[in-house]
Amino acid sequence: MEGIIMAAQLMLGLSILVGVHEAGHLLAAKAFGMRVEKFSIGFPPKIWGFQYGETEYSFGAIPLGGFVKITGMIDESLDVDSMSAEPEPWEFRSKPAWQRLIVMMGGIIVNVITGIIIFVLMTYSQGESFLTKEELNKHGIVAYKLGEEIGFKTGDKILKLNGKDYQKFSDLINTNIILDDKSYYTVKRGEEILEVSIPKGFLDKFADKKKYDGLFIGPQQPFKVGRVIIGSNADKGGLKANDIILAVNDTTTNYFADFKSILARNAGKEIKAEVKRESGSTELLNFEVTEEGTIGFESMVTLEFGHADYTFGESVSKGTAQAFNVVWVNIQAFGKIFRGEVSPSKSLSGPIGIAQMFGGTWNWTKFWSLTGLLSMVLAFMNFLPIPALDGGHVVFLTYEMISGQKPSDKFLENAQKVGMVLLLGLMGFAIFNDIFKTFF
């Protein structure tokens, strides 16, 4: 069932983003009097469609993209036979270069606008929940495996980031910080003050979800029992909502990370827990731990999170900044890939990886957050100067506008073929890479 929900969210998200992207091309083309023959969300074979005016609108069976076929344009259809005739006034090739440039930029522009709108509305409707520096340092951090490898220890208190004060925990794990090899943390460990730096190669490990779970530090989380799953080992052992688990097998469990660690070591065994009831009394309870290292309850973190709501004007500013930060992060990441500092196999994801990002439960907040992020990523990827992508067309049109000379149809045809081979190769690599990361 989780796999179906992941796939459904991926297909809905991609359909929205591809639909608005191709609509950007279509609307710009029609605005300049160009004939649009086809508008498709998804690639052939066609599942369903209808004709409206001069344009056929359809859905394709392969939901990994889409296309708009504009008369007189060399595109992925490679329909070059019609190019030998004299251009008609409604054809793409007969229009001025600046109009053709706007048509090719239309999809990118609409994706950027869509991403900004989603980020703005999410900021306005959801506000921001955060863990302050003061609340974080009441208990310190938990250092996961990757965090321990670079020098953190559970219980560390982080005083500064890159030599400056910070406001909230999310500042410490910001993607821009992780991408910067010069980032470092000032840490208090007991009475000692020391520095922990982000080392070269860190992003490769951070992207290795299988080995490191995409985590390196987190807040120490005091907790109490939330919902107890009916029929679970926790329920059978007598655990109740709002109980506080003080110790397991005589080992103190002040934090949820301690509790999970003890359960993992005792998977498949019986444990004895000292539990403080909501009334204040304490009891000793016995539980069977599953082979997965669980007993069957949801935890409630007792850290005090702050929350900020924003006016619409503030949301426009913050949402727009968040949207363009996605683009900046992608530019930085691609730079590291091209410099050989990051492995493409660990940092790039295809449709399977994106589906896993959505997760196996339907959460509209997460869905729209990821859809907004993917809209900005799609805009960035399409702007890359690769033939067959919008960015490739933009390069050729810019050359034409500057030089006054239009590239030959044969050159554009061959460039389109090269671009399609590159894109198919990249797509094949991404899908294979997803499968390898998931199953091996």
Summary of the structure (lengths in Angstrom):
residues: 440
radius of gyration: 26.9
end to end distance: 22.1
largest distance: 90.4
contacts: 1333
relative contact order: 0.13
helix: 49%
strand: 22%
